[in-house]
């Protein structure tokens, strides 16, 4: 039993090392340019070990997308939960906007987002995971938090809370996200510019949805 536990732990560590190595390889070379040989070398395991854990490159790609989307979704859910303690709408919305900007402008998030978009036609089911398990569900959660704010009298009645969440995210992210998608990771705006974007987004959102 002890030997089985040790072996299971060793297998889990190898799998984690493969996923971490594959993430770096995919982000650096893209899906087409990445190879299982590169992944094995970076993970310091044999190629046979990689194939033992993952049937092929597509399954490995799917594992990376699923894992990263779950992590991002959890991070954003924690941000939205802060709205339940809000007493001032504008301040709370501004702070959520700031956290959205900081979370989604992280270099590894931007790189993975580009990779997902680039492979959307080739692997719609895999790339669709980003939408189905992270992007849309996170905005449903934001809509739920906004609806609770409405119930406390901090916002007007929301006919479609999820749409209100999309409006807030769009106000915050549209300009910088497009800039970063087209111009590259180096185009991430400085913190003071991100803060201004969050401030203005809060102004517009409260004007539309505030009491």
Backbone as a chain_set.jsonl record, in Angstrom:
{"seq": "XXXXXXXXXXXXXXXXXXXXXXXXXXXXXXXXXXXXXXXXXXXXXXXXXXXXXXXXXXXXXXXXXXXXXXXXXXXXXXXXXXXXXXXXXXXXXXXXXXXXXXXXXXXXXXXXXXXXXXXXXXXXXXXXXXXXXXXXXXXXXXXXXXXXXXXXXXXXXXXXXXXXXXXXXXXXXXXXXXXXXXXXXXXXXXXXXXXXXXXXXXXXXXXXXXX", "coords": {"N": [[0.83, -1.21, 0.0], [1.912, 1.223, 0.81], [3.953, 1.454, -1.077], [2.382, 1.691, -3.358], [1.204, 4.163, -2.906], [3.462, 5.806, -3.004], [4.234, 5.421, -5.648], [1.99, 6.449, -6.951], [2.174, 9.111, -6.139], [4.568, 9.819, -7.392], [3.844, 9.529, -10.068], [1.882, 11.514, -10.279], [3.449, 13.781, -9.853], [5.088, 13.691, -12.119], [3.179, 14.005, -14.116], [2.261, 16.583, -13.547], [4.617, 18.007, -14.0], [4.899, 17.569, -16.733], [2.627, 18.892, -17.75], [3.16, 21.547, -16.953], [5.547, 21.995, -18.376], [4.626, 21.626, -20.995], [2.835, 23.725, -21.223], [4.567, 25.953, -21.29], [5.926, 25.332, -23.682], [3.871, 25.295, -25.629], [2.956, 27.955, -25.435], [5.222, 29.314, -26.239], [5.841, 28.307, -28.808], [3.45, 27.949, -30.151], [0.598, 25.93, -31.179], [1.024, 24.364, -33.506], [3.82, 24.542, -33.848], [4.786, 23.328, -31.579], [6.152, 20.372, -30.077], [6.005, 16.947, -28.991], [8.454, 15.948, -28.298], [9.852, 18.266, -27.497], [8.366, 18.929, -25.246], [8.827, 16.695, -23.589], [11.597, 16.926, -23.188], [11.781, 19.395, -21.822], [10.33, 18.798, -19.554], [11.926, 16.941, -18.445], [11.557, 14.181, -18.765], [10.958, 10.983, -20.366], [9.881, 10.67, -23.806], [8.133, 8.614, -24.077], [6.998, 8.495, -21.561], [5.516, 10.85, -21.582], [3.59, 10.226, -23.542], [2.386, 8.152, -22.236], [0.975, 9.426, -20.278], [-0.579, 11.227, -21.709], [-2.528, 10.832, -24.555], [-2.026, 12.036, -27.028], [-0.913, 15.042, -28.736], [-3.092, 16.756, -28.909], [-4.752, 15.969, -26.754], [-3.109, 16.695, -24.652], [-2.968, 19.46, -25.019], [-5.66, 20.05, -24.549], [-5.816, 19.434, -21.828], [-4.229, 21.429, -20.702], [-5.633, 23.787, -21.372], [-8.072, 23.332, -20.03], [-7.208, 23.178, -17.341], [-6.045, 25.727, -16.899], [-8.229, 27.411, -17.405], [-9.961, 26.731, -15.332], [-8.478, 27.588, -13.125], [-8.332, 30.37, -13.625], [-11.051, 30.974, -13.574], [-11.684, 30.437, -10.869], [-10.159, 32.407, -9.631], [-11.38, 34.767, -10.522], [-13.946, 34.433, -9.493], [-13.472, 34.764, -6.778], [-12.863, 37.458, -6.758], [-15.335, 38.627, -7.502], [-16.87, 37.967, -5.319], [-16.327, 39.868, -3.437], [-18.143, 41.873, -3.782], [-20.33, 41.348, -2.262], [-19.929, 42.441, 0.204], [-20.092, 45.078, -0.213], [-20.752, 48.554, 0.291], [-20.728, 50.971, -0.918], [-21.547, 51.637, -4.14], [-20.17, 52.611, -6.458], [-17.458, 52.597, -5.678], [-17.105, 49.87, -5.143], [-17.623, 48.674, -7.638], [-15.642, 49.884, -9.163], [-13.355, 48.793, -7.927], [-13.647, 46.065, -8.512], [-13.419, 46.263, -11.26], [-10.727, 47.059, -11.451], [-9.469, 44.742, -10.469], [-10.262, 42.886, -12.39], [-8.913, 43.897, -14.64], [-6.248, 43.585, -13.794], [-6.092, 40.812, -13.438], [-6.697, 39.732, -15.971], [-4.842, 40.874, -17.622], [-2.457, 39.706, -17.131], [0.63, 38.386, -18.275], [0.797, 35.565, -18.881], [-1.879, 34.875, -19.053], [-2.778, 36.421, -21.198], [-1.189, 35.353, -23.268], [-2.077, 32.708, -23.337], [-4.725, 33.113, -24.001], [-4.479, 34.14, -26.608], [-3.457, 31.859, -27.845], [-5.588, 30.067, -27.556], [-7.556, 31.351, -29.102], [-6.301, 31.289, -31.589], [-6.383, 28.586, -32.206], [-9.051, 27.983, -32.362], [-10.697, 27.293, -34.571], [-9.516, 24.953, -35.444], [-9.639, 23.24, -33.221], [-12.405, 23.347, -32.0], [-13.903, 22.293, -29.852], [-12.023, 21.991, -27.82], [-10.897, 24.597, -27.545], [-13.256, 25.885, -27.028], [-13.645, 25.337, -24.397], [-12.542, 27.363, -22.904], [-14.443, 29.381, -23.107], [-16.732, 28.057, -22.095], [-16.072, 27.134, -19.54], [-14.771, 29.136, -18.197], [-14.87, 31.984, -19.148], [-17.687, 32.722, -19.804], [-19.128, 31.47, -17.554], [-17.906, 32.857, -15.434], [-18.85, 35.426, -15.757], [-21.541, 35.017, -15.416], [-21.48, 34.477, -12.682], [-20.614, 36.999, -11.793], [-22.844, 38.47, -12.576], [-24.73, 37.337, -10.834], [-23.738, 38.31, -8.394], [-24.103, 41.045, -8.802], [-26.866, 41.082, -8.942], [-27.503, 40.444, -6.322], [-26.593, 42.748, -5.121], [-28.459, 44.481, -6.157], [-30.754, 43.525, -4.884], [-30.231, 44.409, -2.361], [-30.673, 47.006, -2.607], [-28.739, 48.605, -3.758], [-28.324, 48.756, -6.452], [-30.355, 49.358, -9.373], [-33.333, 47.451, -10.246], [-32.51, 44.487, -11.939], [-33.129, 43.33, -15.057], [-31.774, 41.483, -16.576], [-29.299, 40.086, -15.205], [-26.869, 38.828, -15.994], [-26.349, 40.013, -18.456], [-25.914, 42.617, -17.592], [-23.532, 42.179, -16.248], [-21.874, 41.532, -18.406], [-21.897, 44.024, -19.657], [-20.507, 45.576, -17.767], [-17.998, 44.251, -17.745], [-17.295, 44.668, -20.407], [-17.069, 47.47, -20.532], [-14.863, 47.828, -18.913], [-12.822, 46.173, -20.041], [-12.715, 46.278, -22.882], [-11.193, 48.198, -24.467], [-8.38, 47.984, -23.452], [-7.981, 45.17, -23.721], [-8.285, 44.603, -26.464], [-6.189, 46.127, -27.435], [-4.004, 44.795, -26.259], [-4.284, 42.248, -27.351], [-3.844, 42.667, -30.09], [-1.445, 44.122, -30.209], [0.398, 42.791, -28.657], [1.971, 41.298, -25.732], [3.684, 43.135, -24.611], [2.302, 45.458, -24.806], [0.742, 45.938, -22.612], [-1.089, 48.171, -20.678], [0.176, 50.753, -18.455], [-0.062, 50.66, -14.801], [-1.349, 53.018, -13.799], [-2.865, 53.892, -15.956], [-4.607, 51.749, -16.261], [-6.018, 52.022, -13.899], [-7.407, 54.396, -14.359], [-9.085, 53.569, -16.446], [-10.692, 51.743, -15.034], [-11.927, 53.487, -13.24], [-13.435, 55.179, -14.965], [-15.074, 53.286, -16.17], [-16.583, 52.472, -13.973], [-17.988, 54.846, -13.466], [-19.659, 55.027, -15.755], [-21.089, 52.61, -15.594], [-22.47, 52.835, -13.149], [-24.017, 55.056, -13.737], [-25.747, 53.942, -15.549], [-26.885, 51.715, -14.231], [-27.197, 52.3, -11.552], [-29.069, 53.277, -8.591]], "CA": [[0.0, 0.0, 0.0], [2.819, 2.375, 0.861], [4.61, 1.531, -2.387], [1.399, 2.197, -4.307], [1.069, 5.601, -2.658], [4.676, 6.446, -3.501], [4.172, 5.399, -7.106], [0.949, 7.385, -7.352], [2.717, 10.45, -5.967], [5.568, 10.037, -8.436], [3.109, 9.708, -11.318], [1.24, 12.826, -10.237], [4.494, 14.8, -10.036], [5.49, 13.655, -13.534], [2.089, 14.585, -14.908], [2.295, 18.022, -13.309], [5.797, 18.53, -14.696], [4.604, 17.542, -18.172], [1.665, 19.962, -18.035], [3.864, 22.831, -16.837], [6.472, 22.103, -19.504], [3.839, 21.765, -22.222], [2.296, 25.086, -21.248], [5.644, 26.819, -21.779], [6.226, 25.01, -25.077], [2.755, 25.765, -26.459], [2.93, 29.419, -25.449], [6.396, 29.806, -26.959], [5.907, 27.873, -30.205], [2.135, 27.734, -30.731], [0.227, 24.513, -31.224], [1.674, 23.699, -34.643], [5.267, 24.49, -33.659], [5.143, 22.54, -30.391], [6.296, 18.934, -30.302], [6.073, 16.143, -27.776], [9.877, 15.864, -27.95], [10.185, 19.468, -26.74], [7.712, 18.821, -23.938], [9.543, 15.693, -22.804], [12.903, 17.469, -22.813], [11.615, 20.436, -20.814], [9.827, 18.172, -18.326], [12.953, 15.999, -17.99], [11.027, 12.813, -18.782], [11.039, 10.392, -21.698], [8.697, 10.896, -24.63], [7.235, 7.518, -23.772], [6.268, 8.895, -20.36], [4.529, 11.843, -21.999], [2.504, 9.531, -24.227], [1.691, 7.326, -21.254], [0.067, 10.309, -19.558], [-1.468, 11.897, -22.656], [-2.548, 10.021, -25.778], [-1.453, 12.777, -28.149], [-0.715, 16.469, -28.472], [-4.391, 17.397, -28.718], [-5.195, 15.721, -25.392], [-2.257, 17.496, -23.781], [-3.447, 20.826, -25.201], [-6.945, 20.141, -23.857], [-5.547, 19.43, -20.385], [-3.705, 22.742, -20.338], [-6.716, 24.769, -21.458], [-9.027, 23.07, -18.953], [-6.61, 23.537, -16.064], [-5.873, 27.166, -16.779], [-9.53, 28.064, -17.325], [-10.483, 26.526, -13.979], [-7.723, 28.465, -12.224], [-8.765, 31.737, -13.864], [-12.424, 31.087, -13.094], [-11.654, 30.508, -9.404], [-9.605, 33.704, -9.255], [-12.388, 35.798, -10.767], [-15.044, 34.216, -8.54], [-13.064, 35.378, -5.517], [-12.982, 38.911, -6.954], [-16.749, 39.013, -7.509], [-17.431, 37.753, -3.985], [-16.138, 41.078, -2.637], [-19.302, 42.747, -3.953], [-21.323, 41.055, -1.224], [-19.647, 43.289, 1.362], [-20.047, 46.467, -0.672], [-21.729, 49.534, 0.766], [-20.701, 52.056, -1.9], [-21.592, 50.96, -5.439], [-19.12, 53.034, -7.381], [-16.171, 52.106, -5.198], [-17.063, 48.415, -5.293], [-17.524, 48.365, -9.075], [-14.298, 50.3, -9.586], [-12.37, 47.837, -7.422], [-13.788, 44.85, -9.316], [-12.82, 46.579, -12.555], [-9.268, 47.011, -11.29], [-9.046, 43.349, -10.339], [-10.428, 42.282, -13.711], [-7.805, 44.356, -15.48], [-4.99, 42.984, -13.352], [-6.125, 39.36, -13.651], [-6.759, 39.382, -17.389], [-3.696, 41.423, -18.349], [-1.249, 38.952, -16.795], [1.215, 37.887, -19.527], [0.466, 34.176, -19.184], [-3.291, 34.829, -19.443], [-2.851, 36.96, -22.555], [-0.581, 34.395, -24.202], [-2.96, 31.556, -23.467], [-5.92, 33.584, -24.719], [-4.132, 34.17, -28.036], [-3.322, 30.483, -28.308], [-6.942, 29.518, -27.648], [-8.215, 31.968, -30.262], [-5.63, 30.816, -32.803], [-6.737, 27.188, -32.469], [-10.496, 27.811, -32.187], [-11.277, 26.59, -35.715], [-8.937, 23.61, -35.517], [-10.128, 22.457, -32.084], [-13.474, 24.145, -31.39], [-14.321, 21.746, -28.562], [-10.984, 22.287, -26.84], [-10.843, 26.044, -27.321], [-14.529, 26.287, -26.443], [-13.564, 25.172, -22.945], [-12.253, 28.695, -22.337], [-15.73, 30.068, -23.007], [-17.722, 27.303, -21.339], [-15.674, 26.873, -18.159], [-14.152, 30.303, -17.557], [-15.336, 33.318, -19.51], [-19.12, 32.927, -19.573], [-19.542, 31.212, -16.165], [-17.425, 33.883, -14.506], [-19.732, 36.58, -15.873], [-22.78, 34.627, -14.742], [-21.229, 34.711, -11.253], [-20.62, 38.448, -11.584], [-24.247, 38.877, -12.649], [-25.377, 36.94, -9.574], [-23.307, 39.259, -7.356], [-24.784, 42.317, -9.076], [-28.267, 40.902, -8.578], [-27.591, 40.546, -4.866], [-26.477, 44.175, -4.807], [-29.765, 45.055, -6.486], [-31.686, 43.135, -3.83], [-29.91, 45.219, -1.18], [-31.016, 48.392, -2.916], [-27.575, 49.36, -4.22], [-28.49, 48.922, -7.897], [-31.752, 49.236, -9.778], [-33.716, 46.082, -10.557], [-31.818, 44.018, -13.13], [-33.903, 42.377, -15.85], [-30.85, 40.45, -17.052], [-28.056, 40.314, -14.459], [-25.69, 38.408, -16.754], [-26.083, 41.054, -19.45], [-25.304, 43.729, -16.855], [-22.14, 41.786, -16.013], [-21.168, 41.705, -19.679], [-21.727, 45.461, -19.87], [-19.421, 46.029, -16.902], [-16.734, 43.705, -18.255], [-16.976, 45.34, -21.664], [-16.606, 48.825, -20.229], [-13.531, 47.747, -18.311], [-11.804, 45.406, -20.763], [-12.715, 46.32, -24.347], [-10.052, 48.93, -25.028], [-7.06, 47.4, -23.198], [-7.852, 43.801, -24.209], [-8.018, 44.654, -27.903], [-4.825, 46.644, -27.604], [-3.042, 43.757, -25.893], [-4.406, 41.133, -28.284], [-3.264, 43.02, -31.384], [-0.094, 44.691, -30.124], [1.291, 41.913, -27.926], [2.054, 41.386, -24.277], [4.41, 44.357, -24.238], [1.394, 46.602, -24.88], [-0.065, 46.046, -21.391], [-1.031, 49.551, -20.192], [0.731, 50.916, -17.102], [-1.088, 50.591, -13.744], [-2.16, 54.236, -13.648], [-3.838, 53.915, -17.048], [-5.62, 50.753, -15.931], [-6.85, 52.584, -12.843], [-8.306, 55.369, -14.992], [-10.096, 52.793, -17.155], [-11.617, 51.215, -14.044], [-12.695, 54.627, -12.718], [-14.42, 55.617, -15.959], [-16.045, 52.207, -16.33], [-17.484, 52.546, -12.819], [-18.87, 56.0, -13.676], [-20.673, 54.718, -16.77], [-21.939, 51.518, -15.122], [-23.361, 53.35, -12.104], [-24.98, 55.933, -14.41], [-26.743, 53.095, -16.23], [-27.517, 50.712, -13.377], [-27.348, 52.727, -10.17], [-30.372, 53.788, -8.149]], "C": [[0.862, 1.257, 0.0], [3.514, 2.563, -0.476], [3.664, 2.074, -3.436], [1.226, 3.703, -4.155], [2.273, 6.364, -3.198], [4.641, 6.524, -5.019], [3.134, 6.384, -7.627], [1.438, 8.823, -7.229], [3.739, 10.788, -7.028], [4.888, 10.288, -9.786], [2.46, 11.084, -11.389], [2.26, 13.939, -10.455], [4.948, 14.855, -11.495], [4.431, 14.314, -14.411], [2.07, 16.106, -14.765], [3.467, 18.66, -14.028], [5.562, 18.579, -16.201], [3.668, 18.682, -18.544], [2.344, 21.326, -17.975], [4.824, 23.039, -18.001], [5.721, 22.334, -20.8], [3.247, 23.162, -22.338], [3.342, 26.052, -21.784], [5.906, 26.59, -23.264], [5.12, 25.525, -25.998], [2.739, 27.286, -26.559], [4.095, 29.985, -26.256], [6.331, 29.505, -28.45], [4.546, 27.771, -30.894], [1.839, 26.251, -30.831], [0.986, 23.78, -32.321], [3.166, 23.52, -34.391], [5.706, 23.646, -32.481], [5.244, 21.062, -30.756], [6.367, 18.213, -28.961], [7.53, 15.944, -27.339], [10.297, 17.06, -27.106], [9.604, 19.4, -25.336], [8.473, 17.85, -23.042], [10.884, 16.235, -22.311], [12.766, 18.503, -21.704], [11.13, 19.863, -19.486], [10.824, 17.192, -17.722], [12.387, 14.586, -17.807], [11.186, 12.269, -20.195], [9.77, 10.711, -22.488], [7.662, 9.805, -24.381], [6.385, 7.836, -22.541], [5.19, 9.915, -20.696], [3.333, 11.161, -22.639], [1.741, 8.595, -23.291], [0.656, 8.144, -20.5], [-0.989, 10.926, -20.479], [-1.377, 11.184, -24.007], [-1.88, 10.711, -26.946], [-1.384, 14.26, -27.786], [-2.043, 17.182, -28.226], [-4.905, 17.191, -27.292], [-4.371, 16.532, -24.386], [-2.679, 18.965, -23.835], [-4.753, 21.026, -24.44], [-6.76, 20.207, -22.346], [-5.076, 20.804, -19.913], [-4.818, 23.778, -20.324], [-7.688, 24.582, -20.304], [-8.468, 23.505, -17.605], [-6.496, 25.033, -15.869], [-7.211, 27.893, -16.691], [-10.14, 27.899, -15.939], [-9.789, 27.447, -12.981], [-8.181, 29.911, -12.37], [-10.177, 31.948, -13.349], [-12.487, 31.21, -11.579], [-11.162, 31.877, -8.936], [-10.652, 34.813, -9.415], [-13.572, 35.656, -9.818], [-14.729, 34.856, -7.193], [-13.168, 36.9, -5.59], [-14.445, 39.346, -6.843], [-17.369, 38.886, -6.127], [-17.29, 38.997, -3.108], [-17.335, 42.017, -2.739], [-20.353, 42.511, -2.87], [-21.106, 41.885, 0.025], [-19.704, 44.778, 1.021], [-21.124, 47.318, -0.006], [-21.798, 50.734, -0.175], [-20.552, 51.432, -3.292], [-20.414, 51.336, -6.318], [-17.758, 52.499, -6.963], [-16.039, 50.607, -5.427], [-16.885, 48.018, -6.755], [-16.148, 48.749, -9.603], [-13.254, 49.278, -9.158], [-12.447, 46.506, -8.18], [-13.181, 45.071, -10.694], [-11.303, 46.526, -12.506], [-8.769, 45.573, -11.229], [-9.203, 42.592, -11.654], [-9.256, 42.635, -14.616], [-6.498, 43.688, -15.084], [-4.953, 41.475, -13.627], [-5.992, 39.01, -15.132], [-5.62, 39.969, -18.207], [-2.388, 40.763, -17.941], [-0.687, 38.327, -18.067], [0.812, 36.462, -19.878], [-0.992, 34.014, -19.597], [-3.454, 35.328, -20.871], [-2.305, 35.974, -23.582], [-1.487, 33.192, -24.419], [-4.223, 31.934, -24.237], [-5.65, 33.627, -26.217], [-4.053, 32.765, -28.609], [-4.692, 29.846, -28.494], [-7.657, 30.055, -28.88], [-7.622, 31.432, -31.561], [-6.061, 29.411, -33.186], [-8.234, 26.923, -32.407], [-11.137, 27.05, -33.342], [-10.767, 25.162, -35.809], [-9.497, 22.696, -34.418], [-11.244, 23.222, -31.374], [-13.915, 23.612, -30.03], [-13.314, 22.073, -27.465], [-10.958, 23.774, -26.506], [-12.139, 26.554, -26.705], [-14.57, 26.136, -24.941], [-13.328, 26.506, -22.261], [-13.558, 29.46, -22.12], [-16.649, 29.371, -22.008], [-17.37, 27.158, -19.856], [-15.062, 28.064, -17.449], [-14.884, 31.585, -17.886], [-16.814, 33.522, -19.176], [-19.544, 32.616, -18.137], [-19.082, 32.28, -15.181], [-18.323, 35.119, -14.569], [-21.132, 36.272, -15.347], [-22.64, 34.856, -13.236], [-21.217, 36.2, -10.925], [-22.05, 38.972, -11.63], [-25.007, 38.521, -11.385], [-25.018, 37.909, -8.451], [-23.978, 40.617, -7.547], [-26.261, 42.237, -8.703], [-28.454, 40.985, -7.066], [-27.432, 41.996, -4.411], [-27.797, 44.883, -5.084], [-30.777, 44.752, -5.39], [-31.459, 43.931, -2.55], [-30.159, 46.701, -1.433], [-29.871, 49.229, -3.425], [-27.593, 49.592, -5.729], [-29.975, 48.855, -8.212], [-32.051, 47.774, -10.091], [-33.118, 45.668, -11.901], [-32.676, 42.986, -13.853], [-33.042, 41.204, -16.302], [-29.499, 40.676, -16.372], [-26.803, 39.922, -15.234], [-25.335, 39.438, -17.821], [-25.453, 42.275, -18.787], [-23.836, 43.432, -16.572], [-21.316, 41.931, -17.283], [-20.936, 43.184, -19.978], [-20.557, 45.99, -19.026], [-18.071, 45.534, -17.422], [-16.32, 44.387, -19.551], [-16.441, 46.747, -21.446], [-15.167, 48.816, -19.73], [-12.493, 47.24, -19.311], [-11.696, 45.68, -22.252], [-11.475, 47.003, -24.923], [-8.714, 48.255, -24.73], [-6.911, 45.996, -23.749], [-7.586, 43.769, -25.704], [-6.606, 45.151, -28.179], [-3.796, 45.55, -27.334], [-3.106, 42.562, -26.836], [-3.698, 41.43, -29.6], [-1.796, 43.415, -31.287], [0.869, 43.836, -29.312], [1.339, 42.209, -26.44], [2.749, 42.659, -23.815], [3.511, 45.584, -24.218], [0.486, 46.713, -23.664], [0.04, 47.469, -20.852], [-0.43, 49.63, -18.795], [-0.385, 50.953, -16.067], [-1.946, 51.84, -13.63], [-3.204, 54.346, -14.758], [-4.957, 52.91, -16.797], [-6.567, 51.284, -14.853], [-7.847, 53.595, -13.411], [-9.419, 54.643, -15.734], [-11.139, 52.24, -16.185], [-12.501, 52.317, -13.468], [-13.798, 55.028, -13.69], [-15.487, 54.553, -16.188], [-17.06, 52.224, -15.189], [-18.467, 53.699, -12.98], [-20.009, 55.653, -14.626], [-21.635, 53.642, -16.257], [-22.934, 52.034, -14.082], [-24.401, 54.287, -12.713], [-26.101, 55.121, -15.055], [-27.548, 52.226, -15.268], [-27.725, 51.141, -11.925], [-28.762, 53.201, -9.865], [-30.471, 55.267, -8.47]], "O": [[0.583, 2.223, -0.711], [3.654, 3.686, -0.958], [4.079, 2.832, -4.312], [1.114, 4.429, -5.143], [2.125, 7.438, -3.781], [4.973, 7.553, -5.607], [3.365, 7.071, -8.622], [1.161, 9.656, -8.091], [3.779, 11.917, -7.517], [5.311, 11.156, -10.549], [2.485, 11.739, -12.431], [1.984, 14.917, -11.149], [5.165, 15.937, -12.042], [4.745, 15.078, -15.324], [1.886, 16.826, -15.745], [3.33, 19.738, -14.606], [5.982, 19.526, -16.867], [3.889, 19.366, -19.544], [2.128, 22.167, -18.848], [4.905, 24.137, -18.552], [6.135, 23.153, -21.62], [3.167, 23.717, -23.434], [3.038, 26.881, -22.642], [6.086, 27.545, -24.02], [5.406, 26.126, -27.034], [2.533, 27.84, -27.639], [3.957, 31.031, -26.889], [6.716, 30.338, -29.271], [4.489, 27.53, -32.1], [2.712, 25.414, -30.598], [1.53, 22.7, -32.09], [3.721, 22.462, -34.688], [6.879, 23.282, -32.386], [4.522, 20.568, -31.622], [6.74, 18.792, -27.941], [7.807, 15.79, -26.15], [11.012, 16.903, -26.116], [10.261, 19.764, -24.361], [8.734, 18.147, -21.876], [11.259, 16.028, -21.157], [13.544, 18.496, -20.75], [11.474, 20.376, -18.421], [10.608, 16.672, -16.628], [12.694, 13.896, -16.835], [11.512, 13.016, -21.117], [8.719, 10.987, -21.91], [6.459, 10.05, -24.466], [5.204, 7.492, -22.485], [4.083, 9.856, -20.161], [2.188, 11.479, -22.317], [0.575, 8.284, -23.537], [-0.401, 7.637, -20.127], [-2.138, 11.121, -20.084], [-0.286, 10.962, -24.532], [-1.237, 10.06, -27.77], [-1.747, 14.668, -26.683], [-2.108, 18.112, -27.421], [-5.434, 18.122, -26.684], [-4.904, 16.998, -23.378], [-2.737, 19.633, -22.803], [-4.939, 22.041, -23.769], [-7.464, 20.949, -21.662], [-5.481, 21.278, -18.851], [-4.937, 24.556, -19.378], [-8.089, 25.555, -19.665], [-9.172, 24.131, -16.813], [-6.812, 25.552, -14.798], [-7.322, 28.89, -15.978], [-10.767, 28.824, -15.424], [-10.432, 28.017, -12.099], [-8.396, 30.602, -11.374], [-10.474, 32.983, -12.753], [-13.267, 32.007, -11.058], [-11.679, 32.435, -7.969], [-10.789, 35.682, -8.553], [-14.139, 36.658, -9.384], [-15.609, 35.422, -6.544], [-13.518, 37.552, -4.607], [-14.753, 40.326, -6.164], [-18.299, 39.623, -5.797], [-18.042, 39.169, -2.149], [-17.524, 42.87, -1.872], [-21.174, 43.388, -2.599], [-22.023, 42.019, 0.836], [-19.404, 45.63, 1.858], [-22.245, 46.867, 0.227], [-22.811, 51.433, -0.223], [-19.55, 50.78, -3.582], [-19.737, 50.464, -6.863], [-16.994, 52.008, -7.794], [-14.989, 50.127, -5.853], [-16.091, 47.132, -7.073], [-15.559, 48.019, -10.4], [-12.366, 48.933, -9.938], [-11.416, 45.892, -8.457], [-12.514, 44.19, -11.237], [-10.667, 46.004, -13.422], [-7.771, 45.227, -11.86], [-8.369, 41.753, -11.993], [-8.682, 41.767, -15.274], [-5.725, 43.272, -15.947], [-3.914, 40.93, -14.001], [-5.254, 38.094, -15.495], [-5.446, 39.603, -19.369], [-1.318, 41.208, -18.357], [-1.451, 37.786, -18.867], [0.517, 36.169, -21.037], [-1.321, 33.132, -20.39], [-4.182, 34.729, -21.664], [-2.898, 35.787, -24.645], [-1.645, 32.715, -25.542], [-4.725, 31.144, -25.037], [-6.488, 33.201, -27.012], [-4.521, 32.508, -29.718], [-4.926, 29.159, -29.488], [-8.29, 29.298, -29.616], [-8.347, 31.154, -32.516], [-6.102, 29.079, -34.371], [-8.655, 25.766, -32.399], [-12.035, 26.239, -33.116], [-11.504, 24.261, -36.211], [-9.79, 21.525, -34.663], [-11.046, 23.697, -30.256], [-14.265, 24.394, -29.145], [-13.686, 22.388, -26.335], [-10.991, 24.161, -25.338], [-12.135, 27.53, -25.955], [-15.418, 26.729, -24.274], [-13.846, 26.756, -21.173], [-13.752, 30.1, -21.087], [-17.272, 30.024, -21.171], [-18.262, 27.069, -19.012], [-14.851, 28.022, -16.237], [-15.462, 32.213, -16.998], [-17.159, 34.385, -18.368], [-20.258, 33.421, -17.539], [-19.779, 32.579, -14.21], [-18.534, 35.786, -13.556], [-21.831, 37.173, -14.882], [-23.558, 35.361, -12.59], [-21.748, 36.616, -9.896], [-22.43, 39.819, -10.822], [-25.832, 39.302, -10.912], [-25.875, 38.288, -7.652], [-24.373, 41.263, -6.576], [-26.837, 43.206, -8.209], [-29.447, 41.532, -6.587], [-28.056, 42.421, -3.439], [-28.202, 45.775, -4.339], [-31.566, 45.617, -5.01], [-32.378, 44.109, -1.751], [-29.888, 47.543, -0.576], [-30.0, 50.45, -3.521], [-26.952, 50.518, -6.226], [-30.763, 48.353, -7.411], [-31.138, 46.954, -10.191], [-33.208, 46.407, -12.881], [-32.922, 41.899, -13.331], [-33.518, 40.073, -16.399], [-28.647, 41.383, -16.91], [-25.783, 40.605, -15.145], [-24.159, 39.707, -18.063], [-24.557, 42.898, -19.356], [-22.992, 44.325, -16.646], [-20.18, 42.403, -17.237], [-19.883, 43.551, -20.499], [-19.725, 46.754, -19.514], [-17.118, 46.306, -17.525], [-15.139, 44.654, -19.77], [-15.482, 47.166, -22.094], [-14.364, 49.68, -20.081], [-11.407, 47.809, -19.42], [-10.673, 45.347, -22.851], [-10.79, 46.437, -25.775], [-7.966, 47.972, -25.665], [-5.826, 45.639, -24.208], [-6.752, 42.991, -26.168], [-5.92, 44.64, -29.063], [-2.833, 45.394, -28.086], [-2.083, 41.928, -27.095], [-3.031, 40.562, -30.162], [-0.997, 43.09, -32.165], [2.062, 44.136, -29.283], [0.824, 43.22, -25.963], [2.437, 43.195, -22.752], [3.89, 46.628, -23.687], [-0.455, 47.507, -23.677], [1.148, 47.94, -20.591], [-0.519, 48.67, -18.029], [-1.532, 51.243, -16.407], [-3.149, 51.74, -13.388], [-4.308, 54.839, -14.524], [-6.121, 53.187, -17.086], [-7.77, 51.027, -14.893], [-9.002, 53.638, -12.986], [-10.577, 55.052, -15.661], [-12.335, 52.266, -16.478], [-13.691, 52.103, -13.235], [-14.952, 55.196, -13.296], [-16.661, 54.872, -16.377], [-18.253, 52.017, -15.409], [-19.649, 53.553, -12.668], [-21.173, 55.943, -14.349], [-22.846, 53.742, -16.456], [-24.116, 51.697, -14.137], [-25.545, 54.315, -12.259], [-27.252, 55.556, -15.101], [-28.746, 52.023, -15.462], [-28.359, 50.423, -11.152], [-29.546, 53.488, -10.77], [-31.49, 55.895, -8.181]]}, "num_chains": 1, "name": "protein.A"}
